Amino acid sequence: MVAQGGRDSWWRADLKNKQYDVFGDAYDDTIYRRLEKAWTKDITTTPYLDWVKNLSESGWIHLRPLADFMFVGATPQLWGDLDPNQGPGKDKEVTSGDEITRRARERERRFAKTNVCRLDYYPNEVKKESFASAQDLQTSLDERIADEIEFRLYVIEDLSRDVIEAFGQKYKIEPDFWRAHIMDFAWSNVRDRWRNPPLLDIVSRHQNWMQLRYVTARYFDANDKSSRKEKSSFTEAAEEAAKFNIFRRVDDDLSNKSYWDKEGAIVGLTRSRATFWLQPSGPQKSTPVDPTVTKGVPLWRGRRTLWPTPEYGQTSPSSPPQQDNFFDHFVFWAQQTKLYPNCEIDHYSKAHVPMQVLLHFVVSEWLTMSDYIKARLNQLDWEIVKPEFFGRGKKGVNDMLEKLHMWRRLVPLYREMVSETIRHTEQFSGRIRMPMTSCKSTDDGKHMLISHYILDLAHVKSQLEEYQNRIDQITSVVTAVISIDNSRRGLQDNRNIGRLTWLATFFIPLSLVAGILSMQSNVADISRNTFVVYFATSLPLGIVIAVAALTLSFSRSLTQHLVKFKGAVWNLRPHQKSH
């Protein structure tokens, strides 16, 4: 299947982002300085922002995107939609006063965007308080923590300049924590200036934060139309994701056109991050989580509930909220301090509950993603075996290569994300200085509960490696099927050419006799006897030539069979002598 313009269907020109003449590149700061001057105009710097800006100019150049994020109000790639002096196109100025006002308000909204929930863990309960403004959040941060509070957790949905400023200034959070969360690119081009250099293992082991990377899958029904009839729910979700301050994107995996799929339905995939910061010497913790689009539903209706299945006659626990919103779902389960009643508790610490819940969610999403990849590969297997039965036809086999190409790109990326999550989890679990909840283990007694999730992540990684090998094998099979199909068509063409050759051979004598008899100066002089002579001569001659050709073909085939028979007899002679 080829898209319009001769391009492959997986190619999306709107995502190629070759806008170095607009945003500049990593090796020339001329354009960047012009942009920086534009988005810092009339912006009052704050202490934490000013500190980050100074660091980005003093050798820590990888922090420049964080400073730009705080100045712009979102990822710098959105500056074209927020700049009050220039339109989305190059050299297009905004002349409408209403548009200038709208952009200024949108930028202020992004600056002040706040959706934070505070959870205070007391010995016997958990108290929750939500904040929708940066002023209320700052007031909460300035409050003294009561002595009976064991620890305090702040859950942050999306990020904004005011939220980063409040937490960064209060708790002196290292900028790398925010920098790692604001963007998510699968890879960077050689000219991209927003690449984040990786940390060495010896350096990352001393961090006070960890990051979990995962992929969420949402199902968008074809009948689930938005308020504007011309747009589908998937398109609405993509536009909604563009309104996030952090850079996240809903992608169509282009695999949802199999026999079992509903026509027009789409499964959207989003690369996500959850970051957890732990105060080195204090009860404070914070975790930014990704916002969730409201369109669509989680694939297969989401994760399994964390409560164990109650026994018959046992009272069911309170129902958790819908899984449509990751933030609300995490806040609910982070308040449940007794999620694992089957564990042996030596020194129970509620501080591990939010970390366990976060890991539980991330691992569950990876397991769902693994099942989804397996389903798509199994569908491809069946479509290869019986393409006509599944309505694919012979032409549909060629389309399978495009689906396999997408998974050949995505699966190695997902494996890299899982490996990075495993590394962060291993490092972070060793840095926690507090009593740990432990469970029975068949291997060697007790282990840290956080470390148990590493086994599940390792299982997901092994599955992805198996899928990668399977994709290569299926690709080889599809290529072989296409080659066999082409060979069959070539053989059929050769047979047709052979039939035409026989037909031409039969008409050779007819044409010859007709040519001889046509040597007549006056056509009217051709008599009835001429036609009798023509057919009496040409037909027997044609039959003789056809019989001769068939005899030669049969004798050649008989000779080949005799040679094979003699070879088989010759191979049997040593065997007979041995008996």
C-alpha positions in Angstrom: 0.0 0.0 0.0 1.5 3.3 -1.1 0.2 6.7 0.1 -0.5 9.6 -2.1 2.6 11.2 -3.7 4.3 7.8 -3.9 5.3 7.7 -0.2 4.9 4.8 2.1 1.8 4.9 4.3 3.9 5.0 7.5 5.6 8.2 6.4 4.2 11.3 8.1 5.5 14.5 6.6 4.2 16.6 9.5 6.6 15.0 11.9 9.8 15.3 10.0 10.5 18.6 11.8 13.3 19.9 9.5 13.0 23.4 10.8 16.5 24.3 11.6 16.1 27.7 9.8 13.3 28.4 12.4 14.8 26.9 15.6 18.5 26.8 14.8 20.7 23.8 15.2 23.3 22.5 17.6 26.3 24.2 15.8 25.1 27.7 15.1 23.6 29.9 17.8 22.7 32.8 15.5 19.0 31.8 15.1 18.8 30.6 18.6 19.9 33.9 20.0 17.3 35.7 18.0 14.6 33.3 19.3 15.9 33.6 22.8 15.6 37.4 22.6 12.0 37.1 21.5 10.8 34.7 24.1 12.6 36.3 27.0 11.2 39.7 26.2 9.0 41.1 28.9 9.5 38.0 31.1 10.5 38.5 34.7 13.1 35.9 35.7 12.7 34.1 39.0 15.6 32.7 41.2 15.4 29.1 40.1 15.0 30.0 36.4 17.8 32.5 36.6 20.0 29.8 38.2 19.2 27.3 35.4 19.8 29.9 32.8 23.2 30.7 34.2 24.1 27.0 34.3 23.1 26.5 30.7 25.5 29.4 29.7 28.4 28.1 31.9 29.1 24.7 30.5 25.9 22.8 31.3 24.5 23.4 27.8 22.2 20.4 28.0 20.1 22.5 30.5 19.3 25.0 27.8 16.1 23.3 26.7 14.9 23.4 30.4 15.5 27.2 30.5 13.8 27.6 27.2 10.9 25.5 28.4 10.4 27.8 31.4 10.7 31.0 29.3 8.4 29.8 26.5 5.9 28.1 28.8 6.1 24.8 26.9 8.5 22.9 24.7 10.3 25.4 22.3 8.9 23.6 19.3 5.5 25.3 20.2 6.9 28.8 20.1 5.5 29.4 16.6 2.0 29.0 18.1 2.7 31.2 21.1 4.8 34.0 19.6 2.6 37.1 19.7 4.6 38.8 16.9 4.8 36.1 14.3 2.5 33.5 12.7 3.1 29.8 12.2 4.7 30.4 8.8 8.1 32.0 8.3 8.0 35.8 8.0 4.3 35.9 8.7 3.4 38.6 11.3 0.3 38.4 13.4 -1.8 41.4 12.7 -5.0 40.5 14.4 -5.4 42.0 17.8 -7.6 39.1 18.9 -5.0 36.6 17.9 -2.3 38.5 19.8 -4.5 38.5 22.9 -5.3 34.8 22.5 -1.7 33.9 22.3 -0.7 36.0 25.3 -3.5 34.3 27.4 -2.5 30.9 26.2 1.1 31.5 27.2 0.1 32.8 30.6 -2.1 29.7 31.0 0.8 27.4 30.3 3.0 29.4 32.7 0.6 29.0 35.6 -0.8 25.5 34.8 -1.0 23.6 38.1 -2.5 20.3 38.9 -0.7 19.0 42.0 -2.0 16.6 44.7 -0.3 16.4 48.2 -0.5 13.2 50.1 0.4 13.3 53.8 1.1 9.8 55.3 0.1 9.6 59.0 0.6 6.5 61.1 -3.1 5.4 60.6 -4.3 7.4 57.6 -3.4 9.3 54.4 -4.7 12.9 53.9 -5.1 14.3 50.5 -5.1 17.9 49.3 -5.2 19.2 45.7 -3.8 22.5 44.3 -5.0 24.1 41.1 -2.9 27.4 41.4 0.7 28.1 41.9 0.0 30.5 44.8 -1.8 27.8 46.8 1.0 25.4 46.0 3.6 27.8 47.2 1.7 28.3 50.4 1.6 24.6 51.0 5.4 24.3 50.4 6.1 27.0 53.0 4.1 25.2 55.7 5.9 23.4 58.4 5.4 19.6 58.3 3.7 18.2 61.4 5.7 15.8 63.5 3.2 13.0 63.2 3.5 13.0 59.3 5.8 10.2 58.3 6.4 11.5 54.9 4.8 13.8 52.3 4.3 13.1 48.6 3.5 15.6 45.8 2.1 14.2 42.6 2.4 16.5 39.6 0.5 16.2 36.4 2.3 17.9 33.5 4.9 20.6 34.2 4.9 24.3 34.1 7.2 27.2 34.8 5.5 28.1 38.1 5.5 24.5 39.3 9.1 23.9 38.5 10.1 27.2 40.1 8.1 26.5 43.3 9.6 23.0 43.8 13.1 23.8 42.5 13.5 26.8 44.7 12.0 25.2 47.9 13.8 21.8 47.8 16.8 22.7 45.6 15.9 19.9 43.1 18.6 19.3 40.5 17.6 20.6 37.1 18.4 17.2 35.4 15.3 15.9 37.1 13.0 18.3 35.2 15.1 18.2 32.1 14.6 14.4 31.7 10.9 14.7 31.9 9.9 17.6 29.6 10.8 15.9 26.3 10.6 12.4 24.8 12.3 11.8 21.4 13.0 8.4 20.1 16.3 9.6 18.7 18.0 12.8 17.8 19.4 14.0 14.4 22.9 15.2 14.2 21.7 18.9 14.1 19.2 18.7 17.0 20.2 20.9 19.8 17.8 19.4 22.3 19.6 16.1 22.6 20.1 15.1 26.3 23.6 13.6 26.8 23.3 10.3 28.8 24.8 10.0 32.2 27.5 7.5 33.0 26.5 4.7 35.4 28.9 5.9 38.0 27.3 9.3 38.0 23.7 8.2 37.8 24.1 6.0 40.8 24.3 9.1 43.0 21.1 10.8 41.7 18.2 11.4 44.1 15.7 10.6 41.4 14.7 7.9 39.0 12.7 7.8 35.8 10.4 5.0 34.5 9.7 4.9 30.7 6.7 3.1 29.3 4.2 3.0 26.5 0.5 3.5 26.8 -2.0 2.1 24.3 -5.5 3.6 23.8 -8.3 2.4 21.5 -10.1 5.0 19.4 -13.4 3.7 18.0 -14.4 4.6 14.5 -17.9 5.6 15.8 -16.5 7.8 18.6 -16.6 11.1 16.7 -15.8 14.4 18.2 -18.1 17.4 18.4 -16.7 18.4 15.0 -17.9 15.8 12.6 -15.0 16.0 10.3 -12.5 14.9 13.0 -12.1 11.5 14.6 -11.4 10.9 18.3 -7.8 10.0 17.4 -7.3 13.4 15.7 -8.9 15.1 18.8 -6.5 13.2 21.0 -3.5 14.3 19.0 -4.6 17.9 19.2 -5.2 17.5 23.0 -1.7 16.1 23.4 -0.3 19.1 21.6 -1.8 21.3 24.4 0.4 19.6 27.0 3.4 21.7 28.2 5.7 18.7 28.0 6.3 17.0 24.7 4.2 13.9 24.2 2.6 12.5 21.1 -0.1 10.0 20.2 1.0 7.8 17.3 -0.9 5.5 15.0 1.0 2.2 14.7 -0.6 1.6 11.3 -1.3 -2.1 12.2 -5.0 -1.7 12.8 -6.3 -2.9 9.5 -6.4 -6.6 10.0 -9.3 -9.0 9.5 -10.4 -8.7 13.1 -10.2 -4.9 13.4 -13.2 -2.6 13.1 -13.0 -0.4 10.0 -11.7 3.0 10.9 -10.7 2.1 14.5 -7.2 3.1 15.6 -4.9 2.0 18.4 -2.8 5.0 19.5 0.6 4.5 21.2 2.2 7.1 23.4 5.7 7.0 24.9 5.4 8.2 28.5 7.6 8.9 31.5 7.1 8.9 35.2 9.8 10.5 37.4 10.3 10.0 41.1 12.4 12.4 43.3 13.4 11.6 46.9 14.7 14.3 49.3 18.1 13.1 50.5 17.5 14.1 54.1 13.8 14.6 54.7 10.3 13.2 54.3 9.6 15.0 51.0 9.0 13.2 47.7 7.6 14.3 44.4 6.7 12.5 41.2 5.7 14.2 37.9 3.4 12.0 35.8 2.2 12.5 32.3 -1.2 13.9 31.6 -3.7 11.6 29.8 -5.8 12.5 26.8 -9.5 12.3 27.4 -10.4 10.7 24.0 -10.4 7.0 23.5 -10.2 4.3 26.2 -7.3 2.2 27.5 -6.6 -0.8 25.4 -8.5 -3.9 26.7 -10.1 -1.5 29.3 -6.8 -1.0 31.2 -4.8 -2.7 33.9 -5.9 -5.2 36.5 -7.0 -3.7 39.8 -4.3 -3.8 42.5 -6.7 -5.2 45.1 -6.5 -9.0 45.3 -9.7 -10.8 44.2 -11.9 -11.1 47.3 -12.9 -14.6 48.4 -16.6 -15.6 48.2 -18.6 -13.9 50.9 -15.8 -11.4 51.6 -16.7 -7.7 51.5 -15.3 -6.0 48.3 -13.0 -3.0 48.8 -13.9 0.4 47.5 -14.0 0.7 43.7 -11.1 2.6 42.2 -11.7 5.4 39.7 -11.7 4.7 36.0 -8.3 4.2 34.4 -8.9 7.0 31.9 -6.7 9.3 33.8 -3.2 8.2 35.0 -2.9 11.0 37.5 -6.2 10.3 39.3 -5.7 6.6 39.3 -2.2 6.9 40.8 -3.4 9.2 43.5 -6.1 6.8 44.5 -3.8 3.8 44.8 -1.0 5.7 46.5 -3.4 6.2 49.4 -3.9 2.5 49.9 -1.3 1.6 52.4 -2.1 -2.1 52.6 -2.0 -3.3 49.0 0.0 -6.5 49.7 -1.6 -8.3 52.6 0.2 -11.5 51.8 3.6 -10.0 52.5 5.4 -10.6 55.8 6.0 -7.2 57.3 9.0 -6.7 59.5 9.3 -2.9 59.5 6.4 -1.6 57.4 7.1 1.7 55.8 4.4 3.5 53.9 7.1 5.4 52.0 7.3 2.5 49.6 3.6 2.4 48.6 3.7 5.2 46.0 6.9 3.8 44.5 5.3 0.3 44.4 2.2 1.7 42.8 4.2 3.5 40.2 6.2 0.5 39.3 3.1 -1.7 39.3 1.4 0.7 36.8 4.5 0.9 34.5 5.1 -2.9 34.5 1.4 -3.5 33.8 1.5 -1.1 30.8 4.6 -2.9 29.5 2.8 -6.3 29.8 -0.2 -4.9 28.0 2.1 -3.6 25.3 3.8 -7.0 25.0 0.4 -8.7 24.6 -0.6 -6.2 21.9 2.6 -6.8 19.9 2.0 -10.5 20.2 -1.5 -10.1 18.9 -0.4 -8.1 15.9 2.4 -10.6 15.0 -0.1 -13.5 15.3 -2.5 -11.8 13.0 0.3 -11.4 10.5 1.1 -15.1 10.8 -2.5 -16.0 9.9 -2.7 -13.5 7.1 0.4 -15.0 5.6 -0.9 -18.6 5.7 -4.4 -17.8 4.4 -4.4 -14.4 2.7 -7.5 -15.1 0.6 -9.5 -16.2 3.7 -8.8 -13.0 5.6 -9.6 -10.8 2.6 -6.1 -9.9 2.0 -5.6 -11.4 -1.5 -2.3 -11.9 -3.1 -1.7 -8.2 -3.2 -2.2 -7.9 0.6 0.9 -9.9 1.3 3.0 -6.9 0.1 1.2 -4.7 2.7 2.5 -6.9 5.5 6.0 -5.7 4.9 5.0 -2.2 5.9 3.5 -3.4 9.2 6.6 -5.4 9.9 8.7 -2.4 9.2 6.9 -0.4 11.8 7.4 -3.1 14.5 11.0 -3.5 13.4 11.5 0.1 14.3 9.4 0.2 17.5 10.4 -3.1 19.2 14.1 -2.3 19.6 13.2 1.2 20.9 10.8 -0.4 23.5 13.5 -2.8 24.5 15.9 0.1 25.1 13.2 1.9 27.2 12.7 -1.2 29.3 16.5 -1.6 29.8 16.7 2.0 30.9 13.9 1.5 33.4 15.5 -1.6 34.8 18.8 0.2 35.3 17.1 3.2 37.1 15.1 0.8 39.3 18.1 -1.2 40.3 20.1 2.0 41.1 17.3 3.7 43.0 16.3 0.6 45.1 19.9 0.5 46.4 19.8 4.2 47.5 16.7 4.2 49.7 17.8 4.4 53.3 14.8 3.2 55.2 13.2 -0.1 56.4 11.8 -2.1 53.5 8.8 -4.2 53.2 9.7 -7.8 52.4 7.8 -10.8 51.1 8.4 -14.5 51.1 10.6 -15.6 48.2 11.2 -19.2 47.0 14.8 -18.2 46.1 16.5 -16.7 49.1 14.1 -15.5 51.8 13.4 -11.8 51.7 14.1 -9.2 49.1 13.2 -5.5 48.8 9.8 -5.2 47.4 10.8 -2.6 44.8 13.4 -5.0 43.4 10.7 -7.6 42.7 9.5 -5.5 39.8 12.8 -5.9 38.1 12.0 -9.6 37.5 8.8 -8.5 35.6 10.7 -5.9 33.7 13.3 -8.5 32.7 10.5 -10.8 31.6 9.1 -8.0 29.4 12.6 -7.4 28.0 13.0 -11.1 27.1 9.6 -11.0 25.4 10.6 -8.0 23.3 13.8 -9.7 22.3 11.8 -12.8 21.2 9.4 -10.5 19.3 12.4 -8.9 17.5 13.7 -12.3 16.4 10.2 -13.3 15.4 9.7 -10.1 13.3 12.9 -10.9 11.4 11.7 -14.4 10.8 8.2 -13.3 9.6 9.9 -10.7 7.4 11.9 -13.5 5.8 8.7 -15.6 5.4 6.8 -12.7 3.8 9.7 -12.0 1.5 9.8 -15.7 0.5 6.0 -15.7 -0.1 6.3 -12.7 -2.3 9.2 -14.4 -4.2 7.2 -17.6 -4.6 4.2 -15.7 -5.8 6.3 -13.9 -8.3 7.8 -17.2 -9.5 4.3 -18.7 -9.9 3.3 -15.7 -12.0 6.4 -16.0 -14.0 5.8 -19.8 -14.6 2.2 -19.0 -15.7 3.5 -16.4 -18.1 6.0 -18.9 -19.5 3.2 -21.4 -20.0 1.2 -18.8 -21.8 4.2 -18.0 -24.0 4.6 -21.7 -24.7 1.0 -22.0 -25.9 1.5 -19.0 -28.1 4.6 -20.6 -29.5 2.7 -23.8 -30.3 0.0 -21.8 -32.0 2.6 -19.9 -34.0 4.2 -23.1 -35.0 0.9 -24.5 -36.3 0.4 -21.5 -38.5 3.9 -21.5 -40.0 3.0 -24.0 -42.8 -0.3 -22.3 -43.4 1.4 -19.0 -43.8 4.1 -20.5 -46.0 1.6 -22.1 -48.4 -0.6 -19.0 -48.4 2.4 -16.9 -49.3 3.3 -19.2 -52.2 -0.2 -19.3 -53.5 -0.6 -15.5 -53.1 2.0 -15.0 -55.8 -0.7 -14.1 -58.3 -0.7 -10.9 -60.3 -4.5 -10.8 -60.4 -6.5 -11.9 -57.3 -9.6 -12.4 -59.3 -7.9 -15.2 -61.2 -7.6 -17.3 -58.0 -10.0 -20.3 -58.7 -11.8 -22.7 -56.4 -9.1 -25.3 -57.1 -6.5 -23.0 -55.6 -8.3 -23.1 -52.2 -8.6 -26.8 -52.5 -4.9 -27.1 -53.1 -4.1 -24.7 -50.3 -6.0 -26.7 -47.6 -4.9 -30.0 -49.0 -1.3 -29.0 -48.8 -1.1 -26.8 -45.6 -3.2 -28.8 -43.2 -1.3 -32.1 -43.6 1.9 -30.2 -43.4 0.8 -28.4 -40.2 -0.2 -31.7 -38.6 3.1 -33.3 -39.5 5.1 -30.3 -38.0 2.9 -30.4 -34.8 3.4 -34.2 -34.4 7.1 -33.8 -34.9 7.3 -31.1 -32.3 5.3 -33.2 -29.8 7.4 -36.2 -30.5 10.6 -34.3 -29.8 9.2 -32.8 -26.6 8.0 -36.2 -25.4 11.3 -37.9 -26.2 13.2 -35.2 -24.3 10.9 -35.7 -21.2 11.3 -39.5 -21.5 15.1 -39.2 -21.7 15.1 -37.1 -18.5 13.0 -39.7 -16.6 15.2 -42.5 -17.8 18.3 -40.7 -16.6 16.7 -40.2 -13.2 15.6 -43.9 -13.1 19.1 -45.1 -14.0 20.5 -42.8 -11.2 18.1 -44.3 -8.7 19.0 -47.9 -9.7 22.7 -47.1 -9.5 22.3 -45.7 -6.0 20.6 -49.0 -5.0 23.3 -51.3 -6.2 25.8 -50.8 -3.3 22.9 -51.2 -0.9 22.0 -54.6 -2.5 25.6 -55.8 -2.5 25.9 -55.1 1.2 23.1 -57.5 1.9 
